[in-house]
Each structure stands twice: as C-alpha cells, then as structure tokens.
Amino acid sequence: MNIISSVLLVLGALVLLVGTIGTFKFKDFLSRTHAVSVVDTFATLLIIIALMVNYGFTLFSLKLLLILIFLYITGSTAIHALTQAYLKSKSKGELK
C-alpha cells in the first residue's frame, strides 16, 4: 500500500505542477479559472486518496473523505463566485 500511496502522491504533485505552469499560458481570466478549478480538484482527489490508502480504513480516512467533500463544495462555489463577479464587473464597463 505504501507504493500505491507514493505513486498517487507523486501524480497529484505532478498534476498540480503542470496545471500551475499551464495556467500561465492562458490569456483571459475565465480560461485561467477553469483550468485552475479542474486541476485543483483532480490533484486534491489524488492526494487525499493517497493519504486514505496510506492510513487504511480508519477514522482518519473518514475525516479525509469529509475534507475532500468540503473542498469540492467550497472550491466549486468559490470559482463560480469569482467568474460571476468578473462577468458582472465586465458588463458594467469597469474592466477593459
């Protein structure tokens, strides 16, 4: 199980690294927020699953699962709020 968790941790870190570098390649705000949200959720999933595999089926794994659910809900809500604020400010002519 240690090898599986190590592979998942490394994959999660690589996804975060590639996503961070790739985010700087996009030109506009909406493309960047979409890329960040997709990369963030996938990397978080890999890292938390790696931790759950490493610790086995314990109370700690249940807490990690609850943290994962919380991060998925709040991450999606935050990205949605950011894009809505951007679109509203753009329609008012505040941003160019």
C-alpha positions as CSV (number, residue, x, y, z in Angstrom):
1,M,0.0,0.0,0.0
2,N,2.9,2.3,0.5
3,I,3.9,2.1,-3.1
4,I,0.3,2.9,-4.3
5,S,0.1,5.9,-2.0
6,S,3.5,7.1,-3.0
7,V,2.6,6.9,-6.7
8,L,-0.7,8.7,-6.1
9,L,1.1,11.5,-4.1
10,V,3.6,12.0,-6.9
11,L,0.9,12.0,-9.5
12,G,-1.0,14.6,-7.5
13,A,2.0,16.8,-7.2
14,L,2.8,16.5,-10.9
15,V,-0.8,17.4,-11.8
16,L,-0.5,20.5,-9.6
17,L,2.8,21.5,-11.1
18,V,1.7,21.0,-14.7
19,G,-1.6,22.8,-14.0
20,T,0.2,25.7,-12.4
21,I,2.6,26.1,-15.3
22,G,-0.3,25.7,-17.8
23,T,-2.4,28.3,-16.1
24,F,0.2,31.0,-17.0
25,K,-0.2,30.1,-20.7
26,F,-3.9,31.2,-20.9
27,K,-4.7,34.7,-21.8
28,D,-8.0,35.5,-20.2
29,F,-9.4,35.3,-16.7
30,L,-12.2,32.8,-17.5
31,S,-9.8,30.3,-19.1
32,R,-7.4,30.5,-16.2
33,T,-10.1,30.0,-13.5
34,H,-11.5,27.0,-15.4
35,A,-8.1,25.4,-15.7
36,V,-7.2,26.0,-12.1
37,S,-10.5,24.6,-10.8
38,V,-10.1,21.4,-12.9
39,V,-6.5,20.9,-11.9
40,D,-7.1,21.7,-8.3
41,T,-10.0,19.2,-7.9
42,F,-8.2,16.4,-9.6
43,A,-4.9,16.9,-7.7
44,T,-6.7,17.2,-4.4
45,L,-8.6,13.9,-5.2
46,L,-5.3,12.1,-6.0
47,I,-3.5,13.4,-2.9
48,I,-6.3,12.7,-0.4
49,I,-6.9,9.2,-1.9
50,A,-3.2,8.6,-1.5
51,L,-3.4,9.6,2.2
52,M,-6.5,7.4,2.7
53,V,-4.7,4.4,1.1
54,N,-1.7,5.0,3.3
55,Y,-3.7,5.1,6.6
56,G,-6.1,2.4,5.7
57,F,-9.7,2.2,6.8
58,T,-9.7,4.3,10.0
59,L,-11.4,7.3,11.5
60,F,-8.7,9.4,9.9
61,S,-9.7,8.2,6.5
62,L,-13.3,9.2,7.2
63,K,-12.1,12.7,8.2
64,L,-10.1,12.9,5.0
65,L,-13.2,11.9,3.0
66,L,-15.2,14.7,4.7
67,I,-12.4,17.2,4.0
68,L,-12.5,16.1,0.3
69,I,-16.2,16.6,0.1
70,F,-15.9,20.0,1.8
71,L,-13.1,21.1,-0.6
72,Y,-15.2,20.0,-3.6
73,I,-18.2,22.0,-2.5
74,T,-16.3,25.2,-1.5
75,G,-13.9,25.1,-4.5
76,S,-16.7,25.0,-7.0
77,T,-18.6,27.7,-5.1
78,A,-15.6,30.0,-5.0
79,I,-14.8,29.6,-8.7
80,H,-18.4,30.2,-9.6
81,A,-18.5,33.4,-7.4
82,L,-15.3,34.6,-9.0
83,T,-16.5,34.2,-12.5
84,Q,-19.9,35.8,-11.8
85,A,-18.1,38.8,-10.2
86,Y,-15.9,39.1,-13.2
87,L,-18.8,38.9,-15.7
88,K,-20.8,41.4,-13.7
89,S,-17.9,43.9,-13.5
90,K,-17.1,43.4,-17.2
91,S,-20.7,44.2,-18.2
92,K,-20.7,47.4,-16.2
93,G,-17.6,48.5,-18.1
94,E,-15.2,48.6,-15.1
95,L,-12.7,46.2,-16.6
96,K,-11.2,46.5,-20.1
